[in-house]
Amino acid sequence: MYQADCRHINSYIDFIEVFNKTIIEPVGGKWNGNLDAFNDYLSWPKPNPYHLVILGSEHCAEILNYKESERHEKKLWPLLREILQENGRWVLVDFK
């Protein structure tokens, strides 16, 4: 099980750092915030599927309540949640 503690993030950069430390760097990666790369990194930890708990998901919704770029219609947190949920084959996510 992996636990991403996002209760004290203040920016997307903080969110990226939490995920780098939690699941991405331990398997040899370094995420720069690109959403396509985030999608890909979710399949890296073995064995699959693995369990990921995100602490502070309501806080994430407050802090990441903006569009990542003009390319995306949705705000950042809903996009991240969607990516996490669509990767159920690799990761089982609990939003706490």
C-alpha positions in Angstrom: 0.0 0.0 0.0 1.1 3.5 -0.8 -0.1 6.6 1.1 0.1 10.0 -0.5 -0.4 12.7 2.2 -1.8 15.7 0.4 -3.4 17.3 3.5 -0.8 20.1 3.5 -0.2 20.9 -0.2 -0.4 24.5 -1.2 0.1 24.1 -5.0 0.4 21.7 -7.9 4.1 21.6 -7.4 3.5 20.3 -3.8 1.2 17.7 -5.2 3.8 16.6 -7.7 6.4 16.3 -5.0 4.1 14.2 -2.8 3.5 11.8 -5.7 7.2 11.7 -6.7 8.2 10.7 -3.1 5.2 8.3 -2.6 5.2 6.2 -5.8 7.2 7.5 -8.6 10.8 8.0 -7.4 10.8 4.6 -5.5 10.2 2.9 -8.9 12.9 4.9 -10.7 10.9 7.8 -12.2 10.7 11.5 -11.8 7.3 13.2 -12.7 7.4 16.8 -13.9 3.6 17.4 -13.7 2.6 16.3 -17.2 -0.8 14.6 -17.0 0.0 12.0 -19.8 3.1 11.0 -17.9 1.1 10.8 -14.6 -1.2 8.3 -16.3 1.8 6.2 -17.4 3.5 6.3 -14.1 0.5 4.8 -12.3 1.2 1.4 -13.9 4.8 1.2 -12.7 4.6 0.0 -9.1 4.5 -3.8 -8.9 2.6 -5.9 -8.1 -0.5 -4.7 -9.8 -3.0 -3.7 -8.8 -1.6 -1.9 -5.8 -3.5 0.1 -3.2 -3.1 3.9 -3.0 -4.6 6.0 -0.3 -4.8 9.8 -0.9 -5.1 11.7 2.3 -6.6 15.1 2.0 -8.6 14.7 -1.2 -11.0 17.4 -0.2 -8.0 19.7 0.4 -6.7 18.8 -3.1 -10.1 19.8 -4.5 -9.7 23.3 -3.0 -6.1 23.8 -3.9 -6.2 22.3 -7.4 -9.4 24.1 -8.4 -8.2 25.6 -11.7 -7.5 24.5 -15.3 -4.1 23.0 -15.9 -4.0 24.6 -19.3 -6.2 25.8 -22.1 -6.0 22.3 -23.6 -8.1 20.9 -20.8 -11.8 21.7 -20.3 -11.9 20.3 -16.7 -10.2 21.7 -13.7 -7.0 20.1 -12.5 -8.3 18.0 -9.5 -11.2 16.4 -11.5 -8.7 15.5 -14.2 -6.3 13.9 -11.7 -9.1 12.0 -10.1 -10.3 10.8 -13.5 -6.9 9.6 -14.4 -6.6 7.7 -11.1 -10.0 6.1 -11.4 -9.5 5.1 -15.0 -6.3 3.2 -14.0 -8.2 0.7 -11.9 -6.4 -2.1 -13.6 -3.1 -0.9 -12.1 -4.1 1.0 -8.9 -7.0 0.8 -6.4 -7.4 4.3 -5.0 -9.1 5.4 -1.8 -9.8 9.2 -1.6 -9.8 10.2 2.1 
